[in-house]
Amino acid sequence: MQSWASFTEGRKNIFAEPLLQELGNKYGKTSAQIALRYLVQNKIAVIPKSVHQERMKQNLAVFDFEISQEDMKKIEKLDGGKTLFGWY
């Protein structure tokens, strides 16, 4: 599998998602890094896009920590069961 539009292309402000912010604080990471790490831990290829050097560095800094299984299950519950892009 591969993640396209990992940050929902702005259709949902995942950066303000309270759970991702909480976990970001817990792990010393940003909400975006938590989202990317979640995908990586689920063995989903991720291709994040940014033109900002600082964000590029943050996108690469997801390999120095691991989200606990308990926290992974919390993130999993955010799935609404349908795409934000109208495919199904």
N, CA, C and O atoms as a GROMACS GRO file, in nm:
protein
  352
    1MET      N    1   0.084  -0.118   0.000
    1MET     CA    2   0.000   0.000   0.000
    1MET      C    3   0.088   0.124   0.000
    1MET      O    4   0.204   0.120   0.041
    2GLN      N    5   0.030   0.232  -0.047
    2GLN     CA    6   0.102   0.359  -0.050
    2GLN      C    7   0.005   0.470  -0.009
    2GLN      O    8  -0.111   0.471  -0.050
    3SER      N    9   0.054   0.561   0.072
    3SER     CA   10  -0.028   0.672   0.118
    3SER      C   11  -0.014   0.791   0.023
    3SER      O   12   0.095   0.846   0.007
    4TRP      N   13  -0.122   0.827  -0.038
    4TRP     CA   14  -0.126   0.948  -0.121
    4TRP      C   15  -0.207   1.049  -0.040
    4TRP      O   16  -0.307   1.014   0.022
    5ALA      N   17  -0.165   1.173  -0.042
    5ALA     CA   18  -0.234   1.278   0.034
    5ALA      C   19  -0.239   1.242   0.182
    5ALA      O   20  -0.345   1.241   0.244
    6SER      N   21  -0.121   1.211   0.237
    6SER     CA   22  -0.110   1.166   0.376
    6SER      C   23  -0.172   1.264   0.475
    6SER      O   24  -0.217   1.224   0.582
    7PHE      N   25  -0.175   1.391   0.438
    7PHE     CA   26  -0.231   1.493   0.526
    7PHE      C   27  -0.366   1.541   0.476
    7PHE      O   28  -0.406   1.654   0.504
    8THR      N   29  -0.436   1.458   0.402
    8THR     CA   30  -0.574   1.478   0.353
    8THR      C   31  -0.590   1.599   0.260
    8THR      O   32  -0.702   1.646   0.240
    9GLU      N   33  -0.481   1.648   0.205
    9GLU     CA   34  -0.484   1.762   0.113
    9GLU      C   35  -0.568   1.877   0.166
    9GLU      O   36  -0.635   1.946   0.089
   10GLY      N   37  -0.565   1.898   0.296
   10GLY     CA   38  -0.637   2.010   0.356
   10GLY      C   39  -0.786   1.989   0.374
   10GLY      O   40  -0.856   2.080   0.418
   11ARG      N   41  -0.836   1.872   0.341
   11ARG     CA   42  -0.980   1.847   0.353
   11ARG      C   43  -1.022   1.826   0.498
   11ARG      O   44  -1.140   1.834   0.530
   12LYS      N   45  -0.926   1.799   0.582
   12LYS     CA   46  -0.951   1.785   0.725
   12LYS      C   47  -0.823   1.831   0.794
   12LYS      O   48  -0.715   1.786   0.760
   13ASN      N   49  -0.835   1.919   0.889
   13ASN     CA   50  -0.717   1.974   0.954
   13ASN      C   51  -0.662   1.875   1.057
   13ASN      O   52  -0.686   1.888   1.177
   14ILE      N   53  -0.588   1.776   1.008
   14ILE     CA   54  -0.537   1.674   1.100
   14ILE      C   55  -0.431   1.731   1.194
   14ILE      O   56  -0.404   1.673   1.298
   15PHE      N   57  -0.370   1.844   1.157
   15PHE     CA   58  -0.269   1.904   1.244
   15PHE      C   59  -0.331   1.955   1.374
   15PHE      O   60  -0.262   1.970   1.474
   16ALA      N   61  -0.461   1.981   1.371
   16ALA     CA   62  -0.532   2.029   1.490
   16ALA      C   63  -0.607   1.916   1.561
   16ALA      O   64  -0.678   1.940   1.659
   17GLU      N   65  -0.593   1.795   1.512
   17GLU     CA   66  -0.660   1.680   1.574
   17GLU      C   67  -0.609   1.664   1.717
   17GLU      O   68  -0.490   1.640   1.737
   18PRO      N   69  -0.697   1.676   1.817
   18PRO     CA   70  -0.653   1.671   1.956
   18PRO      C   71  -0.570   1.547   1.992
   18PRO      O   72  -0.471   1.558   2.064
   19LEU      N   73  -0.609   1.430   1.944
   19LEU     CA   74  -0.534   1.310   1.977
   19LEU      C   75  -0.392   1.316   1.922
   19LEU      O   76  -0.297   1.281   1.991
   20LEU      N   77  -0.378   1.360   1.797
   20LEU     CA   78  -0.245   1.369   1.737
   20LEU      C   79  -0.159   1.473   1.809
   20LEU      O   80  -0.039   1.455   1.825
   21GLN      N   81  -0.221   1.582   1.852
   21GLN     CA   82  -0.149   1.682   1.929
   21GLN      C   83  -0.105   1.625   2.064
   21GLN      O   84   0.009   1.646   2.107
   22GLU      N   85  -0.194   1.554   2.129
   22GLU     CA   86  -0.162   1.492   2.259
   22GLU      C   87  -0.045   1.394   2.245
   22GLU      O   88   0.048   1.396   2.325
   23LEU      N   89  -0.052   1.310   2.143
   23LEU     CA   90   0.055   1.213   2.122
   23LEU      C   91   0.184   1.283   2.078
   23LEU      O   92   0.294   1.239   2.113
   24GLY      N   93   0.171   1.390   2.003
   24GLY     CA   94   0.289   1.468   1.966
   24GLY      C   95   0.361   1.520   2.089
   24GLY      O   96   0.483   1.513   2.098
   25ASN      N   97   0.284   1.572   2.183
   25ASN     CA   98   0.343   1.619   2.309
   25ASN      C   99   0.408   1.505   2.385
   25ASN      O  100   0.517   1.520   2.440
   26LYS      N  101   0.342   1.391   2.387
   26LYS     CA  102   0.394   1.274   2.459
   26LYS      C  103   0.528   1.227   2.401
   26LYS      O  104   0.620   1.194   2.475
   27TYR      N  105   0.538   1.226   2.267
   27TYR     CA  106   0.657   1.174   2.201
   27TYR      C  107   0.756   1.284   2.161
   27TYR      O  108   0.863   1.254   2.107
   28GLY      N  109   0.722   1.408   2.188
   28GLY     CA  110   0.810   1.518   2.149
   28GLY      C  111   0.816   1.539   1.999
   28GLY      O  112   0.922   1.572   1.944
   29LYS      N  113   0.703   1.522   1.934
   29LYS     CA  114   0.694   1.532   1.788
   29LYS      C  115   0.574   1.620   1.751
   29LYS      O  116   0.496   1.659   1.838
   30THR      N  117   0.561   1.651   1.622
   30THR     CA  118   0.446   1.727   1.574
   30THR      C  119   0.332   1.631   1.541
   30THR      O  120   0.351   1.510   1.532
   31SER      N  121   0.214   1.686   1.523
   31SER     CA  122   0.099   1.605   1.480
   31SER      C  123   0.129   1.536   1.347
   31SER      O  124   0.094   1.420   1.327
   32ALA      N  125   0.194   1.609   1.257
   32ALA     CA  126   0.228   1.553   1.126
   32ALA      C  127   0.323   1.435   1.141
   32ALA      O  128   0.307   1.334   1.072
   33GLN      N  129   0.420   1.446   1.229
   33GLN     CA  130   0.514   1.336   1.249
   33GLN      C  131   0.444   1.214   1.309
   33GLN      O  132   0.477   1.101   1.276
   34ILE      N  133   0.348   1.238   1.396
   34ILE     CA  134   0.271   1.126   1.452
   34ILE      C  135   0.193   1.058   1.340
   34ILE      O  136   0.191   0.935   1.332
   35ALA      N  137   0.129   1.136   1.254
   35ALA     CA  138   0.052   1.079   1.143
   35ALA      C  139   0.143   0.999   1.049
   35ALA      O  140   0.107   0.889   1.007
   36LEU      N  141   0.259   1.054   1.016
   36LEU     CA  142   0.351   0.983   0.928
   36LEU      C  143   0.403   0.855   0.992
   36LEU      O  144   0.411   0.750   0.928
   37ARG      N  145   0.439   0.865   1.119
   37ARG     CA  146   0.492   0.747   1.188
   37ARG      C  147   0.386   0.637   1.196
   37ARG      O  148   0.418   0.519   1.183
   38TYR      N  149   0.261   0.676   1.218
   38TYR     CA  150   0.152   0.578   1.221
   38TYR      C  151   0.148   0.500   1.089
   38TYR      O  152   0.135   0.377   1.090
   39LEU      N  153   0.158   0.571   0.978
   39LEU     CA  154   0.157   0.505   0.848
   39LEU      C  155   0.278   0.414   0.830
   39LEU      O  156   0.265   0.300   0.785
   40VAL      N  157   0.396   0.465   0.866
   40VAL     CA  158   0.520   0.386   0.854
   40VAL      C  159   0.511   0.258   0.937
   40VAL      O  160   0.548   0.151   0.890
   41GLN      N  161   0.462   0.271   1.060
   41GLN     CA  162   0.450   0.152   1.145
   41GLN      C  163   0.350   0.052   1.092
   41GLN      O  164   0.357  -0.067   1.124
   42ASN      N  165   0.257   0.098   1.010
   42ASN     CA  166   0.160   0.008   0.947
   42ASN      C  167   0.210  -0.041   0.811
   42ASN      O  168   0.134  -0.098   0.732
   43LYS      N  169   0.339  -0.016   0.785
   43LYS     CA  170   0.405  -0.061   0.662
   43LYS      C  171   0.340  -0.004   0.536
   43LYS      O  172   0.330  -0.071   0.433
   44ILE      N  173   0.297   0.120   0.547
   44ILE     CA  174   0.239   0.191   0.434
   44ILE      C  175   0.343   0.290   0.384
   44ILE      O  176   0.391   0.374   0.460
   45ALA      N  177   0.377   0.281   0.257
   45ALA     CA  178   0.475   0.373   0.198
   45ALA      C  179   0.417   0.514   0.198
   45ALA      O  180   0.302   0.535   0.161
   46VAL      N  181   0.498   0.608   0.240
   46VAL     CA  182   0.452   0.746   0.253
   46VAL      C  183   0.544   0.837   0.171
   46VAL      O  184   0.666   0.824   0.177
   47ILE      N  185   0.484   0.926   0.095
   47ILE     CA  186   0.561   1.024   0.019
   47ILE      C  187   0.508   1.162   0.056
   47ILE      O  188   0.425   1.218  -0.016
   48PRO      N  189   0.556   1.219   0.168
   48PRO     CA  190   0.508   1.352   0.206
   48PRO      C  191   0.570   1.458   0.115
   48PRO      O  192   0.681   1.443   0.066
   49LYS      N  193   0.496   1.565   0.094
   49LYS     CA  194   0.541   1.673   0.007
   49LYS      C  195   0.553   1.801   0.088
   49LYS      O  196   0.467   1.833   0.170
   50SER      N  197   0.662   1.873   0.064
   50SER     CA  198   0.676   2.004   0.126
   50SER      C  199   0.780   2.083   0.047
   50SER      O  200   0.872   2.026  -0.011
   51VAL      N  201   0.764   2.214   0.045
   51VAL     CA  202   0.863   2.302  -0.015
   51VAL      C  203   0.942   2.374   0.094
   51VAL      O  204   1.033   2.452   0.065
   52HIS      N  205   0.908   2.347   0.219
   52HIS     CA  206   0.972   2.411   0.332
   52HIS      C  207   1.080   2.319   0.391
   52HIS      O  208   1.051   2.206   0.428
   53GLN      N  209   1.203   2.369   0.398
   53GLN     CA  210   1.314   2.287   0.443
   53GLN      C  211   1.291   2.231   0.584
   53GLN      O  212   1.321   2.114   0.609
   54GLU      N  213   1.238   2.311   0.675
   54GLU     CA  214   1.216   2.264   0.811
   54GLU      C  215   1.116   2.148   0.814
   54GLU      O  216   1.134   2.051   0.888
   55ARG      N  217   1.011   2.158   0.734
   55ARG     CA  218   0.913   2.049   0.729
   55ARG      C  219   0.972   1.924   0.664
   55ARG      O  220   0.939   1.812   0.703
   56MET      N  221   1.060   1.943   0.567
   56MET     CA  222   1.126   1.827   0.506
   56MET      C  223   1.208   1.753   0.612
   56MET      O  224   1.208   1.630   0.616
   57LYS      N  225   1.277   1.828   0.695
   57LYS     CA  226   1.355   1.766   0.803
   57LYS      C  227   1.263   1.693   0.900
   57LYS      O  228   1.293   1.582   0.944
   58GLN      N  229   1.149   1.756   0.933
   58GLN     CA  230   1.053   1.692   1.023
   58GLN      C  231   0.998   1.563   0.962
   58GLN      O  232   0.979   1.463   1.032
   59ASN      N  233   0.972   1.567   0.831
   59ASN     CA  234   0.919   1.448   0.764
   59ASN      C  235   1.016   1.331   0.772
   59ASN      O  236   0.974   1.215   0.776
   60LEU      N  237   1.145   1.360   0.774
   60LEU     CA  238   1.244   1.254   0.784
   60LEU      C  239   1.266   1.208   0.928
   60LEU      O  240   1.318   1.098   0.952
   61ALA      N  241   1.227   1.290   1.022
   61ALA     CA  242   1.252   1.260   1.164
   61ALA      C  243   1.139   1.176   1.225
   61ALA      O  244   1.092   1.206   1.335
   62VAL      N  245   1.097   1.073   1.154
   62VAL     CA  246   0.994   0.984   1.206
   62VAL      C  247   1.047   0.844   1.230
   62VAL      O  248   0.971   0.753   1.261
   63PHE      N  249   1.178   0.828   1.216
   63PHE     CA  250   1.238   0.696   1.232
   63PHE      C  251   1.314   0.681   1.363
   63PHE      O  252   1.376   0.577   1.387
   64ASP      N  253   1.308   0.783   1.448
   64ASP     CA  254   1.381   0.777   1.575
   64ASP      C  255   1.290   0.751   1.695
   64ASP      O  256   1.331   0.768   1.810
   65PHE      N  257   1.167   0.711   1.669
   65PHE     CA  258   1.074   0.677   1.777
   65PHE      C  259   0.972   0.578   1.725
   65PHE      O  260   0.959   0.558   1.604
   66GLU      N  261   0.902   0.515   1.816
   66GLU     CA  262   0.798   0.420   1.782
   66GLU      C  263   0.675   0.452   1.866
   66GLU      O  264   0.685   0.478   1.985
   67ILE      N  265   0.559   0.449   1.802
   67ILE     CA  266   0.433   0.471   1.873
   67ILE      C  267   0.392   0.339   1.939
   67ILE      O  268   0.395   0.234   1.875
   68SER      N  269   0.355   0.345   2.065
   68SER     CA  270   0.315   0.223   2.135
   68SER      C  271   0.190   0.163   2.071
   68SER      O  272   0.114   0.233   2.005
   69GLN      N  273   0.171   0.033   2.090
   69GLN     CA  274   0.053  -0.034   2.035
   69GLN      C  275  -0.076   0.026   2.090
   69GLN      O  276  -0.175   0.038   2.017
   70GLU      N  277  -0.074   0.064   2.216
   70GLU     CA  278  -0.192   0.128   2.276
   70GLU      C  279  -0.225   0.259   2.204
   70GLU      O  280  -0.342   0.287   2.174
   71ASP      N  281  -0.124   0.338   2.176
   71ASP     CA  282  -0.146   0.465   2.106
   71ASP      C  283  -0.182   0.442   1.959
   71ASP      O  284  -0.260   0.518   1.902
   72MET      N  285  -0.127   0.339   1.898
   72MET     CA  286  -0.162   0.306   1.760
   72MET      C  287  -0.312   0.275   1.750
   72MET      O  288  -0.378   0.317   1.656
   73LYS      N  289  -0.363   0.202   1.849
   73LYS     CA  290  -0.507   0.168   1.850
   73LYS      C  291  -0.593   0.293   1.866
   73LYS      O  292  -0.701   0.301   1.808
   74LYS      N  293  -0.545   0.390   1.944
   74LYS     CA  294  -0.619   0.515   1.960
   74LYS      C  295  -0.627   0.588   1.826
   74LYS      O  296  -0.733   0.639   1.789
   75ILE      N  297  -0.515   0.594   1.754
   75ILE     CA  298  -0.513   0.662   1.624
   75ILE      C  299  -0.604   0.589   1.527
   75ILE      O  300  -0.677   0.652   1.450
   76GLU      N  301  -0.600   0.458   1.529
   76GLU     CA  302  -0.683   0.377   1.440
   76GLU      C  303  -0.831   0.412   1.453
   76GLU      O  304  -0.904   0.407   1.354
   77LYS      N  305  -0.874   0.446   1.572
   77LYS     CA  306  -1.014   0.480   1.596
   77LYS      C  307  -1.056   0.610   1.529
   77LYS      O  308  -1.176   0.640   1.522
   78LEU      N  309  -0.960   0.689   1.480
   78LEU     CA  310  -0.993   0.813   1.410
   78LEU      C  311  -1.047   0.786   1.271
   78LEU      O  312  -1.107   0.874   1.209
   79ASP      N  313  -1.027   0.664   1.221
   79ASP     CA  314  -1.073   0.629   1.087
   79ASP      C  315  -1.225   0.631   1.082
   79ASP      O  316  -1.291   0.557   1.155
   80GLY      N  317  -1.280   0.715   0.996
   80GLY     CA  318  -1.424   0.726   0.984
   80GLY      C  319  -1.485   0.624   0.891
   80GLY      O  320  -1.607   0.620   0.874
   81GLY      N  321  -1.401   0.539   0.830
   81GLY     CA  322  -1.454   0.433   0.745
   81GLY      C  323  -1.488   0.476   0.604
   81GLY      O  324  -1.544   0.398   0.528
   82LYS      N  325  -1.454   0.600   0.568
   82LYS     CA  326  -1.478   0.642   0.430
   82LYS      C  327  -1.373   0.744   0.390
   82LYS      O  328  -1.312   0.810   0.474
   83THR      N  329  -1.352   0.754   0.262
   83THR     CA  330  -1.252   0.845   0.208
   83THR      C  331  -1.299   0.989   0.217
   83THR      O  332  -1.420   1.016   0.214
   84LEU      N  333  -1.206   1.081   0.227
   84LEU     CA  334  -1.240   1.223   0.222
   84LEU      C  335  -1.246   1.273   0.079
   84LEU      O  336  -1.276   1.391   0.056
   85PHE      N  337  -1.220   1.187  -0.018
   85PHE     CA  338  -1.211   1.226  -0.158
   85PHE      C  339  -1.326   1.176  -0.243
   85PHE      O  340  -1.325   1.191  -0.365
   86GLY      N  341  -1.428   1.117  -0.178
   86GLY     CA  342  -1.548   1.078  -0.251
   86GLY      C  343  -1.537   0.949  -0.332
   86GLY      O  344  -1.623   0.922  -0.415
   87TRP      N  345  -1.434   0.870  -0.309
   87TRP     CA  346  -1.417   0.747  -0.386
   87TRP      C  347  -1.509   0.636  -0.340
   87TRP      O  348  -1.552   0.554  -0.421
   88TYR      N  349  -1.540   0.633  -0.211
   88TYR     CA  350  -1.633   0.532  -0.158
   88TYR      C  351  -1.691   0.582  -0.030
   88TYR      O  352  -1.772   0.512   0.032
   0.00000   0.00000   0.00000
